[in-house]
């Protein structure tokens, strides 16, 4: 959401690939066309790999969850999986924007998706805490649980800061001050995505996942790898404060 209030418009970059470019484009080259709808950003360049990876993750998790009796625990992976999906989609939507108008629309969509994701993650966290209380199970007794709590806290902080940057920038003293920390918001966002990947992998190695759920770590790893290959090559270094 912090991409929307750039100080000055950036030059339009053509999406037309040359004969020597890779099929999915060069790293950081995914750029929204002037007349293209926002939703196409989800599939632009390597974005299509991310969509395939997210589909694999959702199907893998949901098939495993509904293979056992539905209960309070069920809400934890279901809400988490949708929340994680929205986080990645929010980033994929915003990454290719480059004109002021595109950035504004992208930031609004980004904020809606990340806001919805936060609510889902909170619901998932409450569900697992209540479930552990119900069955008298220890809290934070696994790598997955510790990583999960860390991600919840970071997503909450990231969402609050992002909303403030875009909707109430004067909280930071001025619009210029809010713009000055955009790059840190983006870096933090990509760091959270890496932690999300680690959390999901750790989830596939828990006792319950390996036992009753029969969740296959290799399927989760394939899905996460495709998401990584879809999201990170589209990062524009200049948006992180680095030279092209």
N, C-alpha and C positions, 0 to 999 in steps of 0.2 A: 504493500500500500504506500510505501514511502517513495516510490518512483514517480508519483503523480505531479509533484510540484517542482519540476526541474527548473533551474534558473533561466535557461535559454533553450530553444529548440535545437535538436540535433539534425544533422544532414540526413536526408532520406537515402537509405541504402537499398539497392535493388535486390530482390529475392531471386532473380534469374540466374541459375547456376551456369558456369562456363563448362566447356567440355572436359576440362582438366580437374574440376572440383569433385569431391566425393559425392555420392548419391544423396546423402543426408546433409550435405553442406559442410563448410569449415567450422571449426570451433568458434562459438560466439557469433556466428554469422546469421542466425535465425532472426529475421527482422520482419515485423508486420508491415504489409503493404498498406498504402494509403486508403484503398477502397475495400480492404479485407475485413470481414466481421471478426470480432474479438475471439469467438469460440474456435476459430481456425488456429489460433496460437497454441492450442492444446496439442496439435498434431504437427506443427511446423518443424521442419528439420528433424532432429533426433527425438522430438516430442512423441512421435509415433512409437518409439521404443519404450518410452515411459508408460504410455497407455497400455501397451501389451503387458508390461511388467506389473502394472497396477491391477489389470484384469486377472493375471495369474495369482496374485496375492489374495485378492478378494475371493475368488473361486476356491482357492486352496483352504483359506481360513473358514469360509462359510460351510463348505462341504464337511470339514472336520467337526465344526461346532454342531451342526445338525445331525451328526452321526451318533450323538449321545443325547440322553433326555434333556429337555430344555428346562432351565432353572435360572435362579438369580445370577449365577456365574456367567450364563450365556450372554447377558447384556455386556459384559466386560469386553470380550473380543469383538462382538458385533459392532458396538458403538465405537470402539477404538479403530477398527478397520475402516469404517466410514470416515471417521475423523482424520485419520492419516491420509486417506484418499483425497479429502478436500484440501488438506495442507499442500500436497503435491500439485493438485490441479490449480490452486490459487497461485502458486509460483509459476507454473507453466503458462498460465494466462497472461501474467504480467511481464515475464522475461522479454518477449520480442517487441514490446511497445517502445516507441522512440519519439513520436511527436507529442506535443503538449496534450492534444485532444485524446490521443490513444492512451497516454499515461493516466489521464484523469479517469477515463472509463475503466481502464484496467485496474486502477487503484481502488475504485469503488467496488468492482467485482471481487477483487482480491480481499478487501476488508470484509465483505459479506461472507465469503467462503471461510476465511480464517476465523471469523466470529462464530460461525456455525460449528466449525471444527472444535473450537475451544469448549463450547457447550457440550458437544458429544464426548470429548475427552474427560470433562468433569463428571459427566454421567457415568462413563466407564469406570472412572476412579472410585466414585461413590459405590457403584455396584460391587466391585471387588472387595472393598473395605467391609461393606455390610455382609457379604458372603463369608468372609474370613471370620467375622465376629460370630456369625450364625453357626459355623462349624467349629469354632474355637481353634482356628489355625493361626500360626504366628504370622506377623506382618513383616514385610521387607526381609524375607529369609532367602532370597535368591538374587542373582545378578539381574534378572529380568525386572524384579520388583524395584530394586534400587535405581536402575536405569529409567524405569517407567516413571517413578516419582520425580527424578531429575528432569525428564522431558516435560512432564506436566507443569512443573514450576517454570521452566524456561519458556514454554509455549504461552503460559499466562503472562509472563513479563513481556515477551516479544509482542504479543497482541495488544497489550495496554500501550506500550511505547509506540507501536505502529499506528494505532488509532489516534493517539495524541498528535503524532507527527503530521498526519494528513488532515484530521478534522479540527484539531485545536492547537495549531503549531505555536501559538503565542505562549503556551505553557512552558516552552523552552526559552522564552524571553523575546523571540521574534521569529518570523518565518524563515529568515536567513539561518538562524541557529538550528532550527528544525531540519533544514536542508543539509546543513553541515554534517549531521550524523546519519544521514540516509545510508551511507556506505557501511556503517557499522551495523545498521539494522539488517542490511542484506547479508553481510558476512555472518551475523548471528543466525539468520534464517537458514543459510546453507549448513552451518554447523549443527543446528537442530535437526536438519534432515539426516545428516550422518548419524547422529545419536538415535534417531528414529529407526534407521536401518539396523543399528546394533541392538536396539531394544527388541525389534521384531525377531531377529536371529536368536537372541537369548530366550525369547518366548517359546520358540520352537524346540528348545532344549530343556524346558521345565519338565518335571516328573509327570504332570497331568497331560502335557502336550505329547510326550513320548508314549504315555500309557493309553488311557481311554480315548484321547482325541486322535491318536496315531497321525499326528501332524508331521509331514515330511520336511525335514530341514532343507534338503536339496531343492525342493520346490520353492520354498521361501527364499532361498539364496538366489535361485534363477530369477525370480520375480524382482527382488531387490537389485540385482545386478543390472537388469534391463532398465529399471527406474533410474538408477545412477547414471547409466549410459545415455538416458534420455534427457535428464535434467542438467547435469553438470557441464557437458560440452556446449550447452547453449549460454553459459554464463558470459556476459560481456565484461571484460576486465575493467573497462573504463568506468562502469557503474560501481565498481568496488574501489575506485580511486587509483587504479593502476593505468599506466599508459598502454595504448593499443599495441 
